[in-house]
């Protein structure tokens, strides 16, 4: 099975509520720095994906990403943003 096939299978399982599949996707996306995948998972309700997304955005000093997350109500993103700026 190719990596693309495995990811597609994990996404299908995650879409029907398979927590293990979601956790695997979050781990893979975090390791590869796949912000799009993390955004998608966070939008689907994964707090772990949101946490990893905030962590990566903070490490990259991606202020735009952090501002978007903060504007969406993430207190963690607000905290990281405050650490990186005077906002």
N, C-alpha and C positions, 0 to 999 in steps of 0.2 A: 504494500500500500504506500502510495506516495505521501509526502508531507502535506500536499494540498488536499488529498483525499482524507487524510487523518484530521486536518483542520476542519474540513467540511463536515465530517462525522461528529466531531466535538461540538461544532456550532449547532448542528441539528439537535444533538442531545441537550445542549444548554438551553436551546429555545423552548424545549418542553419541560424545563425545570430541573434538569439533572445537575445537581450542585457540584458533583465531582468533575463533570465536564467543564462547568464554568470555572472551577478552581484551576483546572489544567490550562484552560485558555488564558486565564489571568497570569499564571506562571509563565507560560510561553511568551505572551505578549510583553510581560515585564522584562524577561531575559533578552528579548530581541529589540526592545525599545519601540514596540509597535503602538504608538499613541492612538492611531485610528481604532485598532481593536479594543484598546482599553476604554476609549470613549464610548464605543458601541456597547461594551459590557456594562460600563457604569450607567449609561442611559437605560439599560435594561434592568437596572436595580442592584448591580453588584457593588457592594460597599468596598470589597477588597480591590476591585478594579479601580474604583475612584481613589482609594488610598495609594495604589501603585502609580496611578496617573499623576497625582499630586506630588508624590516623591520624585518621579522622573522629571516633572516640570520644574520642581525646585532645584534638582541637581543640574539641570540645563539652564537654570535661570530664565525660564520661558515665562516671562511676565504676562504676556498676552493669554497664554493658556491658564495661568493661575488667576488672572482677572476674570476670565470667563467662568471658571469653576467657582470663584468667590461670588460672582454675580448670580450664579445659580443657587447660592445658599450654602456653599461648603465653608464651614468655619475653619476646617483644617487648611484649606487653600488660602483663606484670609490670613491665618496665622503665618503661613510660609511666605506669603506676599509681604506681610508686615516685616518679617525678618529680612527680606531682601531689599526692601525699599523703606521709605518713610511714610508710606500710605497708611 
